[in-house]
Amino acid sequence: MPYNRLGSSGLQVSQFSFGSWVTFGNSVDTGIAKEQLQAAAEAGVNFFDNAEGYARGKSEEIMGEAIRELGWKRHEYVISTKFFWGINGDVPNMKNTLNRKYLMQAIDGSLERFGLDFVDLVFCHRPDPNTPIEETVYAMSDIVESGKALYWGTSEWSAGEIRAAWEIADKRNLRKPVMEQPQYNLLNRTRVENEYARLYEDIGLGLTTFSPLAGGILTGKYADGVPEGSRATLRGHDGLVKVAEDSVNQVKRLAAIAEDLDVSTAQLALAWTASNPHVSTVILGASSPGQLNENLGALNALERLTPELKATVDEIFEN
């Protein structure tokens, strides 16, 4: 497993990481979570992604409990959480916000659910147009300064918002945002490849990308319709069907290349995402240890992805 620096920081994260979105607290309990975490760790994964809003806090509880039962030492893994949506109901200052009151209470709640003294990474899960960025930057800097998190960053923020936050921190001598967590895959490329282009060199931005298979579309499983139990059947994922229908021919061409390489379509799509030098780590999701191990086979596909083949794949999925 290769390890990369998280942007300009000194933190090393595995090329592929494991996240709990959609699964932990929904289809995955502590027992399965332990199996998945162990399988990931045995493959060299050291970064495990989570968020307060995943299963309304249950995901953090399950991951924390699984890690304790596995007996991992704290220095052996990197763990994250994200704040914005809130889990305390429709209460003022506790929902869809990045104000100081919410953030300072949210970190304490996450640490309690994880059973940890600190998280390594903490993200602002979405931008908040109703809170001054300066207030959010001060709060996130204070969380890092307190030792409750080691690095902070953003998720799905615009390039302008990220730069504004960084410049405020720079001028005020505060802890700067280190990383961004955007969606990035063959069907969603513009933000990572174009919008953020100046930020990698200008501020040393690192990326922990999610949804590398575009909700399963890039596995090819939607080529003949929507399989029962697939993500497209879950509430809030209806749009996947339309995207799958629009991209079916592109995915079939990707599958042909994968077959020639003797890898799965999913493994090739994952390898393509990981091949971007600005991506510090690609977050994998899985509902079973078997599925996780299958996806981790993308390491073999990455070794076989020559510049010529990458250019061919790029051409298939041109923006």
Residue pairs with C-beta under 8 A, 6 or more apart in sequence:
1 14
1 15
1 16
1 43
1 44
1 45
1 299
2 14
2 15
3 12
3 13
3 14
3 15
3 46
4 12
4 13
4 15
4 280
4 281
5 11
5 12
5 206
5 280
6 12
6 13
6 121
6 151
6 178
6 179
6 206
6 208
6 280
6 281
7 178
7 179
7 200
7 204
7 205
7 206
7 207
7 280
8 178
8 203
8 204
8 205
8 206
9 151
9 178
9 179
9 204
9 206
11 78
11 120
11 150
11 151
12 46
13 46
13 47
13 78
13 208
13 280
13 281
14 44
14 45
14 46
14 47
14 281
15 274
15 281
15 282
15 299
15 302
16 43
16 45
16 270
16 274
16 281
16 282
16 284
16 295
16 296
16 298
16 299
17 40
17 45
17 46
17 47
17 48
17 49
17 208
17 281
17 282
17 283
17 284
18 36
18 37
18 40
18 45
18 47
18 48
18 49
18 283
18 284
18 285
18 286
18 292
19 48
19 49
19 50
19 210
19 283
19 284
19 285
20 28
20 33
20 48
20 49
20 50
20 54
20 59
20 62
20 63
20 285
21 49
21 51
21 54
21 59
21 210
21 285
22 54
22 231
22 234
22 285
23 285
23 286
23 287
24 33
24 50
24 54
24 55
24 58
24 59
24 62
24 63
25 54
25 55
25 56
25 58
25 59
25 61
25 62
26 55
27 287
28 36
28 62
28 287
29 62
30 62
30 65
30 66
30 69
32 288
32 289
33 62
33 63
33 65
33 66
34 66
34 69
34 70
35 289
36 286
36 288
36 289
36 292
37 48
37 63
37 66
37 67
37 70
38 70
38 289
39 289
39 292
39 293
40 48
40 292
40 296
41 70
41 72
41 76
41 77
43 293
43 296
45 296
46 76
46 77
46 78
47 77
47 78
47 79
47 80
47 208
47 281
47 283
48 63
48 77
48 78
48 79
48 80
49 79
49 80
49 181
49 208
49 210
49 283
50 59
50 60
50 63
50 79
50 80
50 81
50 82
50 114
51 59
51 60
51 80
51 81
51 82
51 83
51 123
51 125
52 60
52 81
52 82
52 83
52 85
52 86
52 87
52 106
52 109
52 110
52 125
53 82
53 84
53 85
53 86
53 87
53 125
54 60
55 62
56 87
57 87
57 109
57 110
57 113
60 81
60 110
60 113
60 114
61 113
61 114
63 79
63 114
64 113
64 114
64 115
64 116
65 115
67 77
67 79
68 115
74 116
74 117
78 120
78 121
79 114
79 116
79 119
79 120
79 121
80 119
80 120
80 121
80 122
80 123
80 208
81 107
81 110
81 114
81 119
81 121
81 122
81 123
82 122
82 123
82 124
82 125
82 155
82 181
83 98
83 102
83 103
83 106
83 107
83 110
83 122
83 123
83 124
83 125
84 96
84 97
84 98
84 124
84 125
84 126
84 128
85 95
85 96
85 125
85 126
86 94
86 95
86 96
86 97
86 102
86 106
87 109
88 94
88 95
89 95
93 99
93 101
93 102
94 102
94 105
96 128
97 128
97 130
97 131
98 124
98 127
98 128
98 131
98 135
98 136
98 139
99 128
99 131
99 135
99 136
99 139
100 135
100 136
100 138
100 139
103 136
103 139
103 140
103 143
104 139
104 142
104 143
107 119
107 122
107 143
107 148
107 149
108 148
110 119
111 117
111 118
111 119
111 148
117 147
117 148
118 147
118 148
118 149
118 150
119 148
119 149
119 150
120 149
120 150
120 151
121 149
121 150
121 151
121 152
121 153
121 179
121 208
122 140
122 143
122 144
122 148
122 149
122 151
122 152
122 153
123 152
123 153
123 154
123 155
123 179
123 181
124 136
124 140
124 152
124 153
124 154
124 155
124 157
125 155
125 156
126 155
126 156
126 157
127 154
127 156
127 157
127 158
127 161
128 136
133 161
133 164
133 165
133 168
134 168
136 165
137 165
137 168
137 169
137 172
137 174
137 177
138 172
138 174
140 152
140 175
140 177
141 152
141 169
141 174
141 175
143 149
143 152
144 150
144 151
144 152
144 175
145 175
151 178
151 179
152 175
152 177
152 178
153 177
153 178
153 179
153 180
153 181
153 206
153 208
154 161
154 162
154 165
154 177
154 179
154 180
154 181
155 180
155 181
155 182
156 181
156 182
156 183
157 165
157 180
158 195
159 191
159 195
159 196
159 198
159 199
162 177
162 180
162 196
162 199
162 203
162 205
163 199
163 202
163 203
165 176
165 177
166 176
166 177
166 203
168 174
169 175
169 176
169 177
170 176
176 203
177 205
178 204
178 205
178 206
179 205
179 206
179 207
179 208
179 280
180 196
180 199
180 205
180 206
180 207
180 208
181 207
181 208
181 209
181 210
181 283
182 191
182 192
182 196
182 207
182 209
182 210
183 191
183 209
183 210
183 211
184 191
184 192
184 207
184 209
184 210
184 211
184 212
184 273
184 276
184 279
185 209
185 211
185 212
185 213
185 214
185 218
185 269
185 273
186 214
186 218
186 250
186 254
186 269
186 272
186 273
186 313
186 317
187 214
187 217
187 218
187 243
187 247
187 317
188 211
188 214
189 317
189 319
190 319
192 207
192 209
192 276
192 278
192 279
193 276
196 205
196 207
196 278
199 205
200 278
205 278
206 278
206 280
207 278
207 279
207 280
207 281
208 280
208 281
208 283
209 273
209 279
209 281
209 282
209 283
210 283
212 218
212 269
212 270
212 273
212 282
212 283
212 284
213 219
213 266
213 269
213 270
214 240
214 243
215 231
215 232
215 237
215 240
215 243
216 222
216 230
216 231
216 232
216 240
217 240
217 243
217 244
217 247
217 251
218 251
218 254
218 265
218 266
218 269
219 264
219 265
219 266
219 269
220 251
220 252
220 254
220 255
220 265
220 266
221 227
221 230
222 230
222 232
222 240
222 241
222 244
222 245
222 248
222 251
223 248
223 251
223 252
226 232
226 233
226 241
226 244
231 237
231 240
232 238
232 240
232 241
232 244
250 316
250 317
251 265
253 316
254 265
254 268
254 269
254 313
254 316
254 317
255 265
257 268
257 309
257 312
257 313
258 264
258 265
258 267
258 268
258 301
261 268
261 301
261 304
261 305
261 309
263 271
263 297
263 298
263 300
263 301
263 304
264 294
264 297
264 301
266 294
266 295
266 298
267 294
267 295
267 297
267 298
267 300
267 301
268 298
268 301
268 305
268 313
270 282
270 284
270 295
270 298
270 301
271 298
271 299
271 301
271 302
271 304
271 305
272 305
272 310
272 313
273 279
273 282
274 282
274 298
274 302
275 302
275 305
275 310
284 292
284 295
284 296
286 292
286 295
